[in-house]
Amino acid sequence: MTALFEHSPWIEARADALPSSGDRWADLMAVVHAASDAERLALIRAHPELAGKAALDRTLTQASAAEQASAGLDRLSEDEFAKFHELNAAYREKFGFPFIVCVRLTDKAGILRAMAERLGHDREVEIATAIGQIGEIVRLRLADSGLQDQAKEAQA
């Protein structure tokens, strides 16, 4: 089964320990929003950089590798790779964590535009944006796994 959150099993464990609302995604995101600032930062930092070292050395999770490939990040030209590397470095330098976007909802050009635009955010806005993007990633992973539908059927 695909991990819903990158290297952060504590979220699913906490959600499993609480009464279910019948909406798995909402239950999971409630755990994320109730987490401490340090835990939310750890969640953000658990994500790999887009087209970064983990992609090159093939240590991405299976889900991340497939998602990055869906946006063409496994087929970058030298110029595109250099631009991703430059923006990743600038973003990490400014915010202290990797740029996160739900790549399945965009393409290479859209990701590069978002990286450049989001460098203009302040840190608090960017933390909230990253958490929102993680929520979108999880929503799609749940849909792929059928878990969200199963939870809704069980509630009915």
C-alpha positions in Angstrom: 0.0 0.0 0.0 1.2 3.5 -0.8 2.2 5.7 2.1 -0.1 8.6 2.1 2.3 11.0 3.8 6.0 11.0 3.0 8.0 9.3 5.8 5.4 10.5 8.4 3.4 7.4 9.5 2.5 9.2 12.8 -0.3 11.1 11.0 -2.2 7.9 10.0 -1.5 6.4 13.4 -3.0 9.4 15.2 -6.0 9.5 12.9 -6.5 5.7 13.4 -6.6 6.3 17.2 -9.4 8.9 16.9 -13.1 8.3 16.1 -13.6 8.4 12.4 -15.8 11.1 10.9 -16.3 8.9 7.8 -14.1 11.2 5.7 -10.6 9.7 5.9 -9.0 12.8 4.2 -10.6 15.2 6.7 -9.6 13.0 9.6 -6.0 12.9 8.4 -5.8 16.6 7.7 -7.3 17.3 11.2 -4.3 15.5 12.6 -2.0 17.6 10.5 -3.6 20.8 11.6 -3.7 19.8 15.2 0.1 18.9 15.1 2.7 21.1 16.7 4.6 23.6 14.5 7.6 21.4 14.8 5.7 18.4 13.6 4.3 20.2 10.6 7.8 21.4 9.7 9.1 17.8 10.0 6.2 16.7 7.7 7.2 19.4 5.1 10.9 18.5 5.4 10.1 14.8 4.9 9.3 15.6 1.3 11.9 15.3 -1.4 13.0 18.2 -3.6 11.4 18.1 -7.1 13.9 16.7 -9.6 16.5 16.7 -6.7 19.0 14.3 -5.3 16.5 11.6 -4.3 15.2 11.5 -7.9 18.7 11.2 -9.3 19.9 8.4 -6.9 16.5 6.7 -7.1 15.6 6.9 -3.4 12.2 8.5 -3.9 9.3 6.6 -2.5 7.4 4.8 -5.2 4.5 7.3 -5.0 6.8 10.3 -5.3 8.7 8.8 -8.2 5.4 8.1 -10.1 4.1 11.6 -9.3 7.2 13.4 -10.4 7.3 11.3 -13.6 3.7 12.3 -14.3 4.8 15.9 -14.5 7.8 15.0 -16.7 10.4 15.7 -14.0 12.1 12.5 -14.9 12.7 13.8 -18.4 14.3 17.2 -17.9 16.7 18.9 -20.3 20.0 20.1 -18.9 18.6 23.7 -18.9 15.4 22.6 -17.1 17.4 20.6 -14.6 19.6 23.6 -13.9 16.6 25.8 -13.4 15.0 23.4 -11.0 18.3 23.1 -9.1 18.7 26.9 -8.9 15.1 27.4 -7.7 15.2 24.5 -5.2 18.4 25.9 -3.7 16.9 29.4 -3.4 13.7 28.1 -1.9 15.5 25.9 0.6 17.8 28.8 1.5 14.9 31.2 2.1 12.4 28.8 3.9 14.5 26.0 5.3 12.4 23.3 3.7 11.8 21.9 0.2 9.3 23.4 -2.2 6.1 21.3 -2.3 3.5 21.3 -4.9 1.0 18.6 -6.0 2.8 17.8 -9.3 -0.1 15.8 -10.5 -2.2 19.0 -10.9 0.4 20.8 -13.0 3.3 20.4 -15.4 7.0 21.3 -15.6 6.3 24.9 -16.7 3.6 25.4 -14.0 5.9 24.0 -11.3 8.7 26.4 -12.3 6.3 29.3 -12.4 5.0 28.4 -8.9 8.5 28.0 -7.5 9.5 31.5 -8.7 6.2 33.1 -7.5 6.3 31.4 -4.1 9.8 32.6 -3.4 8.0 36.0 -2.9 6.0 34.6 0.0 6.9 35.0 3.7 7.7 31.9 5.7 4.3 31.6 7.4 2.4 31.9 4.1 4.7 29.3 2.6 4.3 26.8 5.5 0.5 27.1 5.0 0.8 26.7 1.3 3.0 23.6 1.6 0.6 22.0 4.1 -2.3 22.7 1.6 -0.3 21.1 -1.2 0.5 18.1 1.0 -3.3 17.8 1.5 -3.8 17.7 -2.2 -1.2 15.0 -2.6 -2.8 12.9 0.1 -6.3 13.5 -1.4 -5.1 12.1 -4.7 -3.3 9.2 -3.1 -6.4 8.3 -1.1 -8.5 8.4 -4.3 -5.9 6.1 -6.0 -6.0 3.7 -3.2 -9.8 3.6 -2.9 -9.6 4.3 0.8 -11.6 7.5 0.7 -14.4 5.8 -1.1 -14.3 2.8 1.4 -14.6 5.2 4.3 -17.6 7.0 2.8 -19.3 3.6 2.0 -18.7 2.4 5.6 -20.4 5.5 7.0 -23.5 5.2 4.7 
